[in-house]
Amino acid sequence: MDNNFYPFVNLPLPYDYDALEPFIDEKTMHLHHDKHLQTYIDNLNKTLKDQPKLQKLSLEQLIKRSCQLPKHLQAPIRNNAGGVYNHRFYFNGLTNPSRRRPVGKLAEAINQQFGGLEQFESAFKEKALDVFGSGYAWLVNHRGTLKIVTTPNQNNPMEDAACPILTIDVWEHAYYLKHYNVRAGYVDDWTNIINWEKAEQNYQNCLKICTKRKCRY
């Protein structure tokens, strides 16, 4: 079940709530998924309830077209559609702990672009720590090139024609119960639970989109 169209529901996590221990604690996963994500879903459904034309758009289309909507709908759609997509993407990009490494074409691209996994992790951590306040750091494919970008709040790199590969949520609710205000410790823990197989799938999808659109992504 993809649930990519209105009405949106909170899909189950692809693993148990305690599956990411000790790097992300069970209570944080319950609160993050069951409370924070649910709020974005509820608010998005409420915003779309009386918008039959927008109900026909996919979650991705809502995000990409948010800046073209009437002024009174732009912020609610960007914030809540982004909140649903970003959280789902983040949760689906995690797996139970294991120091796995990138695989396939993504591994080759990371080695070519950053010089290796360790260099990538260092660059990614720097970007994640640079996010002021709340937001995300992303690895994206942009016009055929890997880039590390950040977005504030619930903005999404698809708004800038970039194709997401993996992300870390650096809102404090993602890590405060375990790390308090020490974001660096959370970022280090996150590197132990990246689902590199899923990231490879996302990258392959980005490459297909890039080919079809002549690297508009």
N, C-alpha and C positions, 0 to 999 in steps of 0.2 A: 504494500500500500504506500503510494507516494504522497497522496493528499497535497497536490500542487495547486489546487483550485479551491475557491470558496465553496462551502464553509470549511474552515481549517480546524483540525483537531490536533491534540498533543499526542504525537506518535510515541510509542514506547522507546526507551533507549535500546540500542543494539547489544547491550550487555547489562549485567546486574549493577545495581547502584554501588556496590562495594568492589566492583571489578578493577577499579583504578587505584585501589589502596596499594601502597601507602602514599602515593603521589597526589591523589585527590581523594579526600575522605568521603565516606558514604553520606554523611549529613549534608555536605556541600552539594553533592550530586542531587539529592532529594530536593533541596531548596532551589537549586539552579534550574533543574528541569521541571519540577512540579509546580513551582511558584513563579519564578521569573519568566520562563518561557511561556507558561500558561497565560500570564498577564498580557503578553504581546499577542498571543493568539486571540484572546477574548477581545482586546482592543481593536485588532484588525478586523475581526468579524463584525464588530459593532460599527466600525467605520464603513464597511462594505454593505451593510444590511440594506440600505436604501439607495445603493448604486448598482443597478442591474447590469449596466455596461461594463463596469469594472469587475464584477463578479465573473465575467467570462475570461478575464486575463489570468495567466498563471502567476505564481509568486514571483518568478524572475521578471516577467513582463511588468508587473506592478512596480518593481524596484527600478527597472530601466526607464520606465516612462513617468516616474514620479515627478520629475521636474517639468513635465509637459501638462500636468493636471491643473485644474483650477486652484488658485492660491490657497483656498481654505482646506484643500485636500492634500496638498503637497507634503507638509510636515507629518500629518497623521499616517499617510501611506508610507513615506520614507522610513519613519521611525518604527512603525509596527510591522510592515512587511519585511523590513531589514532585520528587525528583532527576531522574527520567526525564522527567516532564512539563515541568518548568521548563527543563531544558536543551534539549529539543526546541523549546519555544516560543521560547526565546532564539535558537537557531540559525536557526530558520525566519523570525525577524523581522529578519534581516540580509540585505544585498545588496551587490554590488560598488559601490565608492565612486561617489557622485554626490550633489551637494548638492540632492537632491530635497526637496520640501516635502509636507506633508500634502495629501491629496486628498479630494474628495467631502464626505460628511456629517461625517467626522472633522475635516476642515479647518475646517468651519463651527463644530463644537462646540469645538475648541481656541481658535478666535478668540473665541467667546462666553465660554468659561469662564476663559481665561487672558489674553486680550487680544492674542494673536498667537503665532507660532512662537517668536520670541526669548524672550518672557516664559515660555512653556512650558518651553523648554530650560533657562532659568535656574532655574525652580522644580524641575524634574526633577533637575538636577544637585545642587541643594541637598539634596534628599531622598536621592539616591544616596550623597552624601558623609556623610550622617547615619547610614547603616547602620553599626552597631557590629560589628566583626568580619566575619562572612560572611553573605551574604544577597542580596536582590534589591530593586530599585526597580521599580515597575510603574505603568503608566497603565491604569486600570480604569474600567469603567462600574459604578457602584453606585447602584441604584435610580433609574436614568435620568440620573445626573449623572457627569461625568468627575471622577476623583480620582487623585491621585498617592499611592500607598501603598508601604510597605516591608514585607518579610517577612524574618524571621531564618532562617538555615540553608537548609533546603529546604522551608519552609512555603510555602503557596500562598494567594493571596487568595480562591480559590473556597471555602476553609474559612469565610470571613466573608461569603459570598453576594455576592462581587464578580466581575465578568466581565472577564478579562484582555484587554488590547488590545495592549500591547507591554511589553517588560521588558529590563532590563540586569542581567546577572549580575555582582555585585561581589565574589564570592569572589576571593582573590588569584590563584588559578590561572588566572583568565580574562585576566589582564593583566600578571603579574609579570615574565615574560621580556622584555617591551618597556618597561614603565613602572616596574618595581621596585615600590616601595610608594607611588607617586604616583597614587592613584586618580583624581584630578581630570583628569590628562592622558588617561587611558583613557576617562573619561566624555566628554570633548571629542571624542576620536576616534570614539567610538560614534555620536555625532550625525551623522557623515558616512556611516554605513553602515546607517542605519535603512531598512528596507523599508516605505515608507509605503503602498504598494499592499496589502501583506499586512496592515498595521495597519488599513487601511480595511475590508478583508474581515472582520477580527476584530470591528471595531466594528459593522459591519452585522449580524453574527451575534449580537452582544450585544443589539442593538436588537430583533431577532426574539425572542430569549429573554425580554427584558424585556416585550415585548408579550404573549407567551403566558402569562407568569407574573405579569402585572400588576406588573412591575418588582420582583419578589422579588430579581432581580439588580440 
